[in-house]
């Protein structure tokens, strides 16, 4: 399951044949249909809606809600907005995406004062089954905390931490994922790219607001992983191109600049920042698995110490390159051993630079265990003891079946949707177009979020990050936020929340409760509704 981060760094430097690209860009699920494949089922491109009603108890409070499972059809940027009858012009079918969503709305609530939050996962190429069934939907699948969840039957329970107490929720599947589909000539080129994806979501949101009468509701975005990249692009589009301000943007497991990724930084020599930003997560992971030579008691205090070392002595040592003396190299290696648990010999052999896959493979190598990537609290048997780096993610292997199986059962039995359709939790998006604002190369959407905050100086941002996330290390998110090109007066609009969990913060139940409470408080403090 590689749903949360795309191998942009490798794409950007044009090394498409590297095995690592396949490991990160391809999914074990069925690949997206190639151009020229069999024509799409026309029934999948009809605007649909299936309504059901139920209730959820959130932290002791019963909330009655109406659920709407359906699809909306969107078109690429530049579409002329003239309806086309494909049956009369089958030689020139429209390029379109049918985007699946599930919306939960509190029964009887006034839509003008009731907040609405749009939620999505990332990948790109991931559906939103993970946030839906693990975080904020009214039903939650139960998985083991840091070990492999046993096979079916899985437990689907009332979600005590659904965000429905604070906001109506709209879970959206990206084009081609879940029950969403794409069709027409050059359909992948039209939807699979940084800007194309942002446009599709902007079109979806504006259609949704009109369909359900939510234009005057307090509005929020909630994206996870590549979903945070999408959120930065999307909020800039919504404000600048659609004249649509949002109250807030909630980011979970952030990555805005892909040059900062610790997945394969050796292919971008001269940029040592990824090693520095990942070091605090290495330290947190070694702390969790008791691999440190001097185990500290308090994690947060320990991480502050590591952050200081990372941005100062470690950064200066890496910047020195080959001019670093033998004595200095030895001293830095000794300190890295103290913070990571890896041997001094290995650290020196790695030239003081250990990427994410190497750390995952080597931290617990003596036990023949591979450490998780999305959540380093997880471990699993090593596939190849002689490999250089991890060959799979034990966390993904541990919980994916539970999420996918539970959702497929739930959506058909409770939401009454998708009986004769295939739900695609992940797809292969092929060669994702990294061109952004006309610039090819590694995406960096920090400017988009900064522009959105300047365009709307009331926009608030909440960054949520797990200490045990090696897909998007928590300190990477902090660094990006602290380097947004915004005036000092807007810095106060950004809030930070950290959790003793991984990429999918909600996979750890105590962290899920904290995430719910923080998100609910963020909405309450920014929705501009008077006399609550």
C-alpha positions in Angstrom: 0.0 0.0 0.0 1.8 3.1 -1.2 -1.1 5.5 -1.0 0.4 8.5 0.8 3.4 9.7 -1.1 4.5 9.8 -4.7 8.1 9.5 -5.9 8.3 13.1 -7.2 12.0 13.5 -6.5 12.9 10.7 -8.8 10.5 11.8 -11.5 11.9 15.3 -11.3 15.4 14.3 -12.1 14.3 12.0 -15.0 15.3 8.5 -13.7 12.0 6.7 -14.5 13.6 3.2 -14.6 14.8 3.1 -11.1 13.3 0.3 -9.0 12.4 2.8 -6.3 10.1 4.6 -8.6 8.1 1.4 -9.1 8.0 0.8 -5.4 6.5 4.2 -4.6 4.4 5.0 -7.7 2.8 1.6 -8.3 0.1 0.1 -6.2 -0.5 -3.6 -5.5 -4.1 -2.8 -6.5 -5.3 -2.8 -10.1 -3.6 -0.2 -12.2 -5.6 2.7 -13.8 -6.8 1.8 -17.3 -4.4 2.9 -20.0 -5.4 5.2 -22.8 -7.2 3.3 -25.5 -8.7 0.8 -23.1 -12.4 -0.3 -23.2 -14.8 2.6 -23.1 -16.1 3.6 -19.7 -19.5 2.4 -18.4 -21.8 5.3 -19.1 -23.8 4.5 -15.9 -20.7 5.4 -13.9 -20.9 9.0 -15.3 -24.4 9.8 -14.2 -24.8 12.2 -11.4 -26.1 10.0 -8.5 -27.2 10.3 -4.9 -28.3 7.7 -2.4 -29.6 8.9 0.9 -29.7 7.0 4.2 -30.1 8.2 7.8 -28.6 7.0 11.0 -26.9 8.3 14.2 -23.6 8.3 15.9 -22.5 8.9 19.5 -19.6 11.2 19.7 -18.0 11.5 23.2 -21.3 10.7 24.8 -23.5 12.9 22.5 -26.0 11.4 20.1 -26.0 13.0 16.6 -28.6 12.1 14.1 -27.4 12.5 10.5 -28.3 12.0 6.8 -25.7 10.3 4.6 -25.5 11.0 0.9 -23.4 8.6 -1.2 -23.1 9.8 -4.7 -21.1 11.1 -7.7 -20.6 14.4 -9.4 -19.1 14.9 -12.8 -16.2 17.3 -13.4 -14.2 18.3 -16.5 -10.6 19.4 -17.1 -9.5 23.0 -17.0 -10.6 24.8 -20.2 -13.8 22.8 -20.7 -16.3 25.1 -22.5 -19.2 24.3 -20.1 -21.4 23.1 -23.0 -23.1 19.8 -22.3 -22.2 17.1 -24.8 -24.2 14.1 -25.8 -21.7 11.3 -26.2 -24.3 9.0 -27.8 -24.5 11.5 -30.8 -20.8 12.2 -30.9 -19.1 9.0 -30.0 -16.0 9.9 -32.0 -15.3 12.8 -29.7 -16.4 11.7 -26.3 -16.1 14.2 -23.4 -13.1 14.0 -21.1 -14.6 13.8 -17.7 -14.3 12.4 -14.2 -17.1 11.0 -12.1 -16.0 11.8 -8.5 -17.5 9.7 -5.7 -18.3 11.2 -2.3 -20.0 10.4 0.9 -21.4 13.4 2.7 -22.7 13.2 6.3 -24.9 16.1 7.4 -26.4 16.6 10.8 -30.2 16.2 10.6 -32.2 19.4 11.0 -29.1 21.7 11.2 -29.2 25.2 9.7 -26.8 25.0 6.7 -25.9 28.7 6.9 -24.3 28.2 10.3 -23.3 24.5 10.1 -19.6 24.1 9.1 -18.8 21.7 6.2 -15.4 20.0 5.8 -14.0 18.4 2.7 -11.7 15.5 3.4 -9.4 13.4 1.2 -6.3 11.2 1.3 -3.4 11.5 -1.0 -1.0 9.2 -2.9 -1.7 10.6 -5.4 -3.7 7.6 -6.5 -5.4 6.9 -3.1 -9.0 6.8 -2.3 -10.2 8.4 0.9 -11.2 5.1 2.6 -8.5 5.7 5.2 -9.7 9.0 6.7 -13.3 7.7 6.2 -13.0 4.4 8.1 -10.1 5.3 10.5 -10.5 8.9 11.5 -13.8 10.9 11.3 -16.6 8.9 9.7 -19.5 7.7 11.9 -18.2 4.1 11.8 -14.6 3.1 12.5 -12.8 -0.1 11.8 -10.8 -1.5 14.7 -7.2 -2.4 14.1 -4.3 -3.5 16.2 -2.3 -0.6 17.7 1.2 -1.5 16.4 1.0 -5.1 15.2 -0.6 -7.0 12.3 -4.4 -7.0 12.6 -5.8 -10.6 12.3 -7.8 -11.4 9.2 -11.6 -11.1 8.9 -14.0 -10.8 10.4 -13.2 -7.2 11.3 -14.9 -5.0 13.9 -16.8 -2.0 12.7 -17.9 0.2 15.6 -19.5 3.5 16.5 -16.8 6.1 16.1 -16.7 7.9 19.4 -14.4 10.5 17.7 -16.2 11.3 14.5 -15.9 14.9 13.6 -19.7 15.1 13.0 -20.1 16.9 16.3 -18.2 19.9 14.9 -18.9 19.8 11.2 -20.7 18.2 8.3 -18.3 15.9 6.5 -17.7 15.2 2.8 -15.3 12.4 2.0 -14.1 12.7 -1.6 -12.3 10.1 -3.8 -9.8 11.5 -6.3 -10.5 10.9 -10.0 -9.9 7.2 -10.8 -9.9 6.0 -7.2 -12.6 4.4 -5.1 -15.8 4.6 -7.1 -14.5 7.6 -9.0 -13.8 7.1 -12.7 -12.2 9.0 -15.6 -13.1 8.8 -19.3 -12.3 10.3 -22.7 -9.2 10.8 -24.8 -6.1 11.6 -22.9 -8.0 11.2 -19.7 -4.9 10.4 -17.6 -3.2 13.6 -18.8 -6.3 15.6 -18.1 -6.6 14.5 -14.4 -3.3 13.0 -13.2 -1.1 16.0 -12.4 -0.6 18.6 -9.7 -2.6 21.4 -11.3 -5.1 19.0 -13.1 -5.9 17.3 -9.8 -6.4 20.7 -8.0 -8.8 21.9 -10.7 -10.9 18.7 -10.5 -11.3 19.1 -6.7 -12.1 22.8 -7.1 -14.8 21.9 -9.6 -16.2 19.2 -7.4 -16.4 21.5 -4.3 -18.2 24.3 -6.1 -20.7 21.9 -7.6 -21.2 20.3 -4.2 -21.8 23.7 -2.6 -24.5 24.4 -5.2 -26.2 21.0 -5.0 -26.6 21.0 -1.3 -27.0 24.8 -0.7 -23.8 25.2 1.3 -22.3 28.3 -0.3 -22.8 30.3 2.9 -21.6 27.6 5.3 -18.3 27.9 7.2 -15.9 25.8 5.0 -12.8 23.7 5.6 -10.3 21.5 3.8 -8.8 18.5 5.5 -6.0 16.7 3.5 -3.7 13.9 4.5 -0.2 13.4 3.0 -0.3 14.3 -0.7 -3.7 15.6 0.3 -1.8 18.4 2.0 -0.1 19.2 -1.3 -3.5 19.2 -2.9 -4.9 21.4 -0.2 -2.2 24.1 -0.8 -2.9 24.0 -4.6 -6.7 23.9 -4.0 -7.1 26.7 -1.5 -5.1 29.0 -3.8 -7.3 28.0 -6.7 -10.6 28.4 -4.8 -9.6 31.9 -3.5 -7.9 33.2 -6.6 -9.9 31.6 -9.4 -13.3 31.0 -7.8 -13.5 33.9 -5.4 -14.2 31.5 -2.6 -12.7 32.0 0.8 -12.5 29.2 3.3 -12.3 29.5 7.1 -9.5 27.0 7.6 -7.2 24.4 6.2 -6.3 21.3 8.3 -3.2 19.4 7.2 -2.3 15.9 8.4 1.2 14.5 7.7 2.3 17.4 5.5 4.6 17.5 2.5 4.6 20.7 0.5 8.1 20.6 -1.0 9.1 17.2 -2.3 12.8 18.1 -2.3 12.5 17.7 1.4 11.5 14.0 1.2 13.8 11.5 2.9 12.8 8.9 0.3 15.8 8.7 -2.0 17.6 12.0 -1.4 20.8 10.4 -2.6 19.4 11.0 -6.1 19.5 14.7 -5.5 23.1 15.2 -4.2 23.9 18.5 -2.7 20.6 18.8 -0.9 21.2 17.5 2.6 18.1 19.0 4.2 16.0 15.7 4.0 18.5 14.0 6.3 18.4 16.8 8.8 14.5 16.9 8.8 14.2 13.2 9.2 16.6 12.8 12.1 14.1 13.7 14.8 11.8 10.9 13.5 14.7 8.5 13.5 15.3 9.5 17.1 11.6 9.1 18.1 11.6 5.6 16.4 14.7 4.5 18.2 13.3 5.7 21.4 10.0 3.7 20.8 11.9 0.5 20.1 14.4 1.0 22.9 17.4 1.1 20.6 19.1 4.2 22.1 22.3 3.7 24.1 21.0 6.1 26.7 17.2 5.9 26.8 15.7 9.2 27.8 12.4 9.3 29.8 10.6 12.1 28.1 10.1 12.0 24.4 9.2 15.6 23.7 12.3 17.0 25.5 14.5 14.5 23.8 13.2 15.5 20.4 13.8 19.2 21.1 17.5 18.3 21.8 17.7 16.3 18.5 16.1 19.2 16.5 18.7 21.6 17.8 21.5 19.2 16.8 20.0 18.5 13.5 19.7 22.2 12.4 23.1 23.2 13.8 26.0 20.8 14.2 24.6 18.1 11.9 23.6 20.6 9.2 27.0 22.3 9.4 28.7 18.9 9.1 26.8 17.9 6.0 27.2 21.3 4.4 31.0 20.9 4.9 31.0 17.9 2.5 34.4 16.5 1.9 36.1 19.3 3.8 34.9 17.8 7.1 37.9 16.5 9.1 38.2 13.0 10.2 37.8 14.0 13.8 34.7 16.1 13.1 33.2 13.2 11.1 33.8 10.8 13.9 32.2 13.2 16.5 29.1 13.6 14.3 28.8 9.8 13.8 29.0 9.3 17.5 26.2 11.8 18.1 24.1 10.2 15.4 24.6 6.8 17.1 23.4 8.3 20.3 20.3 9.7 18.6 19.4 6.8 16.2 20.8 3.6 17.8 22.6 2.7 14.5 26.2 1.7 14.8 29.0 4.3 14.3 30.5 1.9 11.7 27.3 1.9 9.6 26.8 5.7 10.0 30.4 6.3 8.7 29.9 3.9 5.9 26.8 5.8 4.9 28.8 9.1 4.9 26.6 10.4 7.8 23.5 10.3 5.5 20.9 7.6 6.0 17.7 7.7 4.0 14.3 6.5 5.1 14.5 3.0 3.5 17.9 2.4 4.9 16.9 3.4 8.4 13.7 1.2 8.3 15.8 -1.8 7.2 18.7 -1.4 9.6 17.2 -0.2 13.0 16.0 -3.7 14.0 18.2 -5.7 11.6 19.7 -7.9 14.4 16.2 -9.2 15.1 15.6 -9.7 11.3 12.7 -7.1 11.5 11.9 -4.3 9.2 10.6 -1.0 10.8 7.4 0.6 9.4 7.5 3.6 7.1 4.0 5.2 7.5 4.2 4.3 11.2 7.5 3.3 12.6 5.9 1.8 15.7 5.1 -1.2 13.5 7.6 -3.9 12.6 7.5 -7.0 10.4 9.7 -9.8 9.2 12.4 -8.6 6.8 11.8 -9.8 3.3 15.5 -10.0 2.3 18.1 -9.9 5.1 20.7 -8.9 2.6 18.8 -5.9 1.1 20.1 -2.4 1.5 16.7 -0.9 2.5 13.2 -1.9 3.4 11.3 -3.7 0.7 7.8 -3.2 2.1 6.0 -1.2 4.8 4.9 -3.4 7.7 2.3 -0.8 8.8 0.6 -0.9 5.4 0.6 -4.7 5.4 -0.8 -4.7 9.0 -4.0 -2.7 8.5 -4.9 -2.3 4.8 -7.1 -5.4 4.6 -9.2 -4.3 7.5 -9.9 -0.8 6.1 -10.6 -2.0 2.6 -12.8 -5.0 3.7 -14.7 -3.0 6.2 -15.5 -0.2 3.8 -16.6 -2.5 1.0 -19.1 -4.1 3.4 -20.2 -0.8 4.9 -20.8 1.2 1.7 -23.1 -1.5 0.3 -24.9 -2.6 3.4 -25.4 0.7 5.2 -25.0 3.4 2.5 -26.7 1.3 -0.2 -24.2 2.3 -2.9 -21.9 0.4 -5.3 -23.6 -3.0 -5.4 -22.4 -3.7 -8.9 -19.2 -1.7 -8.9 -15.6 -2.2 -7.9 -14.1 0.0 -5.3 -10.4 0.9 -6.0 -8.6 1.8 -2.8 -5.4 2.6 -4.7 -4.5 3.0 -8.4 -1.4 3.5 -10.4 -1.6 7.0 -11.7 1.2 6.4 -14.2 3.5 9.4 -14.9 2.0 12.0 -12.7 2.5 15.4 -14.2 4.6 17.4 -11.8 4.4 20.6 -13.8 3.1 23.3 -11.5 2.2 26.9 -12.7 4.1 26.0 -15.9 7.2 24.9 -14.1 8.4 21.2 -14.5 10.4 19.5 -11.9 9.9 18.6 -8.2 6.7 20.2 -6.9 6.9 22.8 -4.2 3.5 24.2 -3.3 4.6 26.3 -0.3 4.1 29.4 -2.5 0.4 28.4 -3.0 -0.4 28.1 0.6 1.5 31.4 1.3 -0.4 33.2 -1.5 -3.7 31.9 -0.1 -2.9 33.2 3.3 -1.9 36.6 2.0 -5.0 36.7 -0.3 -7.2 35.9 2.6 -5.4 37.1 5.8 -8.1 35.5 7.9 -7.3 32.0 6.7 -6.2 29.7 9.6 -4.0 26.6 9.2 -3.7 23.7 11.5 -0.8 21.3 11.0 -1.1 17.8 12.6 1.9 15.5 12.6 2.9 12.2 14.1 6.3 11.7 15.7 6.6 8.2 14.2 6.0 9.1 10.5 8.8 8.5 8.1 6.7 9.1 4.9 6.4 12.7 5.8 8.5 13.4 8.9 6.9 15.8 11.4 9.9 18.1 11.5 9.7 18.5 7.8 6.2 20.0 8.2 7.5 22.3 10.9 10.4 23.5 8.7 8.1 24.1 5.7 5.6 26.1 7.8 8.4 28.2 9.3 9.7 29.0 5.8 6.5 30.0 4.1 7.0 33.3 2.4 4.4 35.2 4.5 4.7 38.4 6.5 5.3 38.0 10.3 1.7 39.2 10.9 0.4 35.9 9.4 2.6 33.5 11.4 0.0 33.6 14.2 -2.5 32.0 11.8 -0.7 28.7 11.9 -1.2 26.1 14.7 0.9 23.0 15.4 -0.3 19.7 17.0 1.9 16.6 17.5 1.0 13.0 18.3 2.7 9.9 19.5 1.5 8.1 16.4 2.5 7.8 12.7 1.4 9.0 9.3 -2.1 7.8 9.9 -2.3 9.5 13.3 -5.8 8.1 13.9 -4.5 4.5 13.8 -3.5 5.0 17.4 -6.8 5.5 19.4 -5.5 7.9 22.1 -4.1 10.0 19.2 -7.4 9.8 17.4 -9.1 11.4 20.4 -6.5 14.2 20.5 -6.9 14.7 16.7 -10.6 14.9 17.0 -10.5 17.4 19.9 -7.9 19.6 18.2 -9.8 19.6 14.9 -13.1 20.3 16.6 -11.6 23.2 18.6 -10.0 24.6 15.4 -13.4 24.6 13.7 -15.2 26.1 16.6 -12.6 28.9 16.9 -12.7 29.9 13.2 -16.2 29.3 11.9 -17.3 32.9 12.5 -20.7 31.8 13.8 -21.9 34.2 16.4 -23.9 33.3 19.5 -23.0 29.6 19.3 
